[in-house]
Amino acid sequence: MGELVQLTSFGLTEGDVIGALGRVKVRAVDYADLYFESCVSESVSMEESLVKRATKNVSQGVGIRATAGEKTGFAYSDELTKSALELAADTARCIANSPSGTDPVPVPTGRRPTRDLYPIERAQAEVATADRVSLLNAIDAEARRYDSRIKNVMASFNTEYKVIVVATSDGTLIGDVQPLSRLQVTCIAEENGQRQSGSFGGGGRIGFEFYHEGGRYLRFAREAAREAILNLSAVEAPAGVMPVVLGGGWPGILLHEAIGHGLEADFNRKKTSAFSHLLGKRVASDVCTIVDDGTLPGRRGSLNMDDEGTPTARTVLIENGILRGYITDKLNARLMGIPVTGNGRRESYQSVVLPRMTNTFMLAGTSDPEEIIRSVDRGLYAVSFGGGQVDITNGKFVFSASEAYLIEGGKVTRPVKGATLIGSGPEILTKVSMVGRDLKLDEGIGTCGKEGQSVPVGVGLPTIRIDEITVGGTQQ
């Protein structure tokens, strides 16, 4: 779909866009852009074998931004008319403290993204409510069939179909169509008055058939049930300082929270990150290489272009322990004098652009995963995480493990419950001594929050050994 065709779907012409840009991009404004968005999102959820909720939301609007030095003026409108565009443009310009002017704006040159990471047509993205309900019914039955101790199953299937067009004051007019879906399953197991839960899910910028390939949706149900049943037999987690082995895939959320946010450019420009002033310096052991990559086909965090119209990229953040770069949008890249990485993201047309992660993960190493386990005499093996908190200014974090095991004598033994990992991101990276060759990306469930905005992201990790970390537990 060409950019002008997409623009027509908003009921606007190229002249309307140029006129609005001309009102906001004046002498004292460094940069201006218009972000048009149309989004249809649908969700069906089930609990206690009943459909509890079915929703459909349709939104459309434009966000207009003007930047002058460090100041940003932003206004949005859900009314897409020439007069509404002009009012929003004037408002954004005034917020940026810039008078009106007559500087000409180059005619935007329409172009397409340089790749297509998620070639899904609208017809493929649309899923009938009956098909959603049928999927959830099958999941409910499969989870209950797994074990009679499964007493409740909660499942939800969400889809989103977003069309965006970005027009910039430097002469770019570019659009993208962004499908997204996610299937999530949570099971509650009960035995002898004890209740435990387990969760599993996945998704990405993929079609409905993805969940049926190889019975994937049934595997999601079994995995959620397995974790819930496993936790019924879990012992109390030990407490103290010990070696911890992180499994591949979703445990990469620890990297995302404890390290990734600290590498976003706005925090470093404002000197509030633990990683400020550390470019070119060692921040991790030499076996650690961490990248942010928005170019992986079909992944939840991937994009053909970011929300400023910049193509996403593979950005090396830490290379063999050395800090090589930050995650940037146009504003912070300009103010810091560093490259734009294609990480300018926003939740919707009502939100300002922020530098945000896409898919963030550690590259594979050379160690055998079983060898990593054998190297630990007494410690913890964390396979999956639940919630967590992090302080960006110092990198200190607390994460709860939803599936974890004791390592005793170099072997994985009993499951444990109530384990939390407590530490500092920069410090933890220096204590990674072994990195497995089994890099795994998460199943596609990640959502990242920042300054009140949520965006889809991906994480990943090979099996790694952290020589020393504080484990909070409940074992007496």
C-alpha positions, 0 to 999 in steps of 0.5 A: 500500500503506497503512502499516498493511498494510506493518507487518502484512507485518513481522508487527507491530501498531500496538500493538507499535510504540507500545510500543517507542516508549514504551520509548525516548522518555522525558523525557531523549530529544529524539527517537526513531524506528523504521525497519523494512526488508525488502529483496530484492536480486538480481544476475547478472554475466557475464565471458568470455561466461559467467555467473560469479555469480548471487546473491539476498539477503533481509534484514529488520529494524528499527533503533531510534534515540534522540537526546538533545542531540548523543548518539545511541543506536542498536540494531538487530535482525533479529528482529521480535518484541515482545521483540526490539523492547523489547530494542533500544529499551532498548539505544538509550535506554541508549546515549543515557544516558537512564533509563527513564520514563513520558512518553506517546508520541502515537499514530502517524498513518498517512500516505502519501508526498505523491507517487509518483516510481517507481510500480513494482509488485512484479511489474514489479520482479521479473526472472527469472534467464533474462531477466537472462542473456539481456540480458547475452548480448546485451550481450556479443555487441553489444560484441564485434561493435563491434570485433574488438579487444574481447577481454573483456566484463564485465556485471552487472545488479542489482535491489533491492526495498525496503519500509520503514516509519518510526514516529517519536516525534512521531506519524508512521507512514509507509511507502514501496516503493523499487525500484532497478536498475542495468546496468553494462558494462565492455569490455577492448580489446587491440592490439599488447600494449596493453590499455585499458578502457571502461565504461558503464551506467545505471539508476534506480528503473525497471522492466526494460522501461527497458533495452529501450526503443530498444535502450538496453542495446545502446547501453550495450554500444556505448558501453563498447566505444567508450571502450575502443577510443578509449583504444587510440589515446589519447596521453599526457595533458599536465601543468600548469595549464590551462583544463579543459572538463567535459562534461555528465552524469557529470562532475558527480561532481566536484561531488558529491565536491569540493563536495557532501560539504562541504555536508552538515550534520554536517561543518558542525556539527562545523566540519570542512568547508571551507564552515563559517561561509560561509552567505550568503557567496560561494563560487563564481562568479556563473554557478554555481547548485547544487541537491540534488533528491530529487524527480526521477521515476525517478532513482537518487537520488530518494526519495518520503521519506527514511529519517526519513519526511521528504519529499525536496525540491529544496534550493538549495545555492549560488545565483549563487555564494552559499552558501544552505544545507546538506543536513540530517537531523532531528538536525543541522537541530535542533542547527544551527537550520536547516530539515530538507531530507529528506536523512536516509539510511541504507544499511540498518536496521543503519545510523545516519542521516546527512545525504546527497545525493540528486541533486546537480547544477549548473543550466544556464547561457546559454553554447553548449557549442561556444562554450565549447570554442572559447574554449579555445586549449590545454586539456583536455576531460574527458567521463567520470571514473573514481575520485577522492579528496577531503578534506572538511576543505579540499575538495582532490580528485584525479580521474582522467579515463576519457575526455578529449581535448586542446583545441587552437586551440578544437577538440577533437582527440586523445584522451588517457589518464592525465589527472588533475584536482587542485584544491580544490572551493571554489577551483575553483567560483570559476574557473568562467567559462562554464556551458552550457545543456545540463544533463545528468543521469548515466545512473544508476550513482552510489553514494556512500560515507560512514562505511562506508555506501553509498547510491544517488545521482545527479549532473549537470552542463552543459558548463562551463569552468574557467579554471585547474586543475592537470592531472596527466599522463604526457606527457614 
